[in-house]
Amino acid sequence: MSTTQTPTYTSTDVAAEPKEAAQHSTMALSDVSNEPKVQGKQLSSEAEQQLPKGLNLAVIMLSLYATMFLVALDRMIIATAVPRITEQFDSLDDIS
């Protein structure tokens, strides 16, 4: 039968381990960056963020304005029509 040998540590070995672990962990943390990398190069946050310009911006803004206008128009039509509808059907109690 073979016996397994357990490693024995001296007091100097135990004291040296946390220092080595701390050195490895700080090296690993210093290499980590939140900046995105493309083929080993770091991109700046300005290069990563691309805002619409020119015609694209105009189309987006026009779409938003048209949407807001149509929603406001719909609400105005409904608010104007509800009193006449309730009067015609005698259903004022159903509105509230």
C-alpha positions in Angstrom: 0.0 0.0 0.0 1.1 3.5 -0.7 0.6 6.2 1.7 -0.1 9.8 0.7 2.1 12.4 2.1 0.6 15.6 3.5 2.7 18.7 3.0 4.2 20.2 6.1 4.4 23.9 6.5 6.7 25.9 8.7 5.8 29.2 10.2 7.7 31.1 7.5 5.8 29.2 4.7 2.5 30.2 6.2 3.5 33.8 6.5 4.7 34.0 2.9 1.5 32.6 1.4 -0.7 35.6 2.0 1.9 38.0 0.6 2.2 36.0 -2.6 -1.6 35.7 -2.8 -1.9 39.5 -2.3 0.6 40.1 -5.0 -1.2 37.9 -7.5 -4.6 39.4 -6.7 -3.3 43.0 -7.1 -1.7 42.1 -10.4 -5.0 40.6 -11.6 -7.0 43.6 -10.5 -4.6 46.1 -12.2 -5.0 44.2 -15.5 -8.9 44.4 -15.4 -10.4 47.5 -17.0 -14.0 48.5 -17.5 -13.1 50.0 -20.9 -14.1 47.7 -23.9 -11.2 46.3 -25.9 -11.1 45.7 -29.6 -8.2 43.6 -30.8 -6.2 44.5 -27.7 -6.8 48.2 -27.9 -9.0 50.1 -25.4 -11.7 52.3 -26.8 -12.6 55.5 -25.1 -16.2 56.1 -24.0 -16.6 58.8 -26.6 -15.7 56.3 -29.4 -18.0 53.7 -28.0 -21.0 56.0 -27.8 -22.4 57.0 -31.2 -25.2 59.5 -31.3 -27.5 60.0 -34.3 -26.7 63.0 -36.4 -28.1 64.7 -39.5 -30.9 63.0 -41.3 -31.2 60.1 -38.7 -31.6 62.6 -35.9 -34.2 64.6 -37.9 -36.2 61.4 -38.6 -36.1 60.3 -35.0 -37.2 63.8 -33.7 -40.0 64.1 -36.3 -41.3 60.6 -35.4 -41.4 61.6 -31.7 -43.2 64.9 -32.4 -45.7 63.2 -34.6 -46.4 60.5 -32.0 -46.9 63.1 -29.3 -49.2 65.2 -31.5 -51.4 62.1 -32.4 -51.7 61.1 -28.7 -52.7 64.6 -27.7 -55.2 64.8 -30.6 -56.8 61.4 -29.6 -57.2 62.5 -26.0 -58.7 65.8 -27.1 -61.2 64.1 -29.4 -62.3 61.6 -26.8 -62.6 64.4 -24.1 -64.8 66.4 -26.5 -66.9 63.5 -27.6 -67.7 61.9 -24.2 -70.2 64.4 -23.0 -72.3 64.2 -26.2 -72.1 60.4 -26.3 -73.3 60.2 -22.6 -76.1 62.7 -23.3 -77.4 60.8 -26.3 -77.4 57.4 -24.5 -78.4 58.7 -21.1 -75.5 56.9 -19.6 -73.9 59.5 -17.3 -73.6 56.9 -14.5 -71.5 54.7 -16.7 -68.8 57.3 -17.2 -67.6 57.6 -13.7 
